Amino acid sequence: MVDFSEKDIARVVAVLGANTYSFEEDHYRIRLENQAERRLLTLEIYPHILLGDKEGMLVVVYTASAHLQLHNCSGYVCSEELGEVTFVTETAGTLSGLVVEQGAACSLYAGLDRRLISSDFTKLGVEVMLSGVALSLAEEIIKPAKDPGKKK
């Protein structure tokens, strides 16, 4: 489980260009606004919450037209250059990621074959390539994918 601290939230806030954040009982809340494009996004991070019968990290995004949740978040990567934070969940053979951007935008990629993020993107269709490229930023924090052709 991720140990998400005050230092982590300060980093996320800085990368997303938010002015402030709040801590409300059991979660952090960050509000992003893009007035030029009339977008508002609220990001909530629950570092330790009961998810079924186990405790884990929950990341929630609210927008005017969407409500997204990433359960059992196993880590995150901040990209100052891109102005975005990628939250990742690893399951057996797959990855899911929630990307939150400075401009109060977000993208969700779910159930990717984990080998996809280290594959040759030029051999993939545009629709598949986009998700692989987006989550490839998280390659440094995830466990290496097991090659199904190799025996233990």
C-alpha positions, 0 to 999 in steps of 0.5 A: 500500500502507498504511504501518501503523506503531506509531502506527497500532496504538496508535490501533487498540488505544485505539479497541478498548479493548484493554489491550495488543498484541504484535508477533510477527515480522511482525504485530501481535496484539490480543486482545479479550475480552467476558466478559459475552457470553463472546466472545473475538476475536484480531485480527492485522495483517500490515502487509507480507506476500507475497500471491501475487506482490505484497506487501500488508497482511493483516488476520485475525480469529479467533473461536471460530467464525470465521476471516476474512481481508481481503487487500490492505487499502488503509486503515482508519478508527477510530471512537471514538464507535462503538468500532470499526475498519473495515479496507477493501480496494478492487478494481475497482468494489467494496469489502470491509470488515472491522469489528472492535468493542470488544465482541469482535465483528466483521462482514465485508462483501464485494464491495459496489458502491462507489457503494453507500456514497454512495447514498440508503440509504432506497431500499435494502432493510434487508439491503443498507442495513446494508452500505452504512452500515457501510462509509460510514465509510470513504468518507473514505479510499477513492478516489471511485467512477467513474460508469459513465455518464461518459466519460473 
